[in-house]
Structure formats: structure tokens, C-alpha cells
Amino acid sequence: MRWMADDAFLSRMRELSGDPEINGVFAQATMYSRGNFLTTHDDHVDREDRRIAYVINLTPRWRPDWGGMLHFTAEDGSVLDTFFPHFNSMSLFTVPQRHFVSYVPPFAMAERQAITGWLIAA
């Protein structure tokens, strides 16, 4: 994933986000299998200057009834918006922002795979 640390990628991310201070990236591979989910959080970490979170979706033919949706919430927990993990798509959102990934049920016939992480100002 060296291409993500390349100046061409970071320059494009600065342009898309409108944040001229982005100069680094953290990346990790993620996989949500049957029974997996991610509880509500906002991605803020005191020791890291996370500016933008991203999700690059890598699972072809994902179905809505398999869960694994990225949900954004208000302080009261109500869902404000939902992103479907379309294959070969990238979601970007500012940090901090409350969100969770919904439960993947036992009948899901695939794993939800992605590269996720944060654009930072170091």
C-alpha cells in the first residue's frame, strides 16, 4: 500500500478534502465476517492528528441484507446516513464523526473486505 503514502495520492486527498495540512496516511486491511460488527465510535485519538477517515471497499457483489453498512449517527444514536459498501468505491469523512458498521448476519455469503484508515497531519 505504498501508493497511499505517495505525494500524488496525498495531493489528491488534500484537494478532495480541502485540508492543505494532510501529509500522511495510516492504512489497515479489514474484514467483517459473519457475526462481526463495529460499535459506535468517532475515530478520534489524542496522540494522532486524524483529519479524514476513509474506507476503500473491496468486496464484489455485496448485498444489503448481509449488513456491514457504514452508518453515521447523531449524539442521540439516531442514524443520519448510511453508506453501502459498493465494490471499488471509496468513502471519505471527517474525524471526529460518530459512526458504526452494522452486524453481518450468519447467512451472509461473503466477507466485507476493505482497506481503511486515516489521513493525518503529522
N, C-alpha and C positions, 0 to 999 in steps of 0.2 A: 504494500500500500504506500510505497514511497511517492507515488504520483500525487498523493494528497498533501505532502509537505513541499511539493514543487511550487515555485513562485507563480507559475501560470494558474494553478488551481487556487492558491490563496488570493491572488489578484482578482480572480473571478468571484470568489466568495466575498471579498471586500466590496466589490461592485454590487453584487446582488443584495447584500445585507445593508449597505450604506454605512458600514463601520470601517473607517480607514485604519483602525488600530489592530485589526486581526493580523496576526503574524505567526500563528502556529496551529497545530491540529492534534487532537487525541483521537484514536480510532480503535474500535474493537469489533470482532465478529460476534453476532448474537444469533441465537436460535431458540425459538419458542416451540416446544413440542407439546403433545397432549398433556393437559393439566397445568401448563405454565401460564404465568401472568406476571405483571409488574404493577405493584401498588402505586397509589398517587404520591408524586414527589415533584420537585421543581428544578432538579439538576444543579442547584447552587451548591458550591463547595468553597468554603472560606479561603483555602490556600491556592485556589486556581481561579484565574480570571476568565471563566467561561462566558462567552458572549452569545454564541449561536449553537444550538444543538442541531444535529442532522441525523436522518435515517435514510440509507440507501437500500431500497427493497430488492431482494434477490430471488424471491420465490415465484416461479411462473404458476399461473392458474390457481391462485389463492381464491377461496370462496368466502363470501361474507358470513355464512353460517359457521365457519371454522373459528370465529373470534379473531384474536390477535390484532384488533383495531387499536389505533393510537387515538385516545380520547383526551381532549383538553377540557379542564373543569374550572368552575368559579370557586371562590372560597367556601361556599356552602356545599360543594360537591356536585352541583348540577353540571351536566355535560353541556359545554358550549359549542363544541365542534368535534367531528370525528374524521380521521383520515384512514382510508382504505390502503393496505399495503400493495399497491399496483406494482407489478414486476417492472424493474428497470426505472423506477421513479425515485426521486429524492425529495424528502420533506425537510424544510428548514424552519426553525422557530427560535425566538429569543429566549435567553435564560436570564432570570428565572421565569418559569411558566409552569403552572400546575398541569400535570398530565398523568395518564396511566395507560398500560396496554391490557386489553381485556383477555379474559380466560380463553384458552384454547381447549375445546371440549374433547372427550375421548374418541369421538367419531371423526375428528379431523384426519384427513388422509395425506397430510404433508406437514413439514415443519416450516414455520415462518422464519426465514433466514434474512439477515441484513448486516450491513456494516453501519455501526452507529458511533457517535462520538460528539466532540465539541470543537468549535473553532474558538481559539483563545487569543488574548492579548497578553503576551508574556513580557 
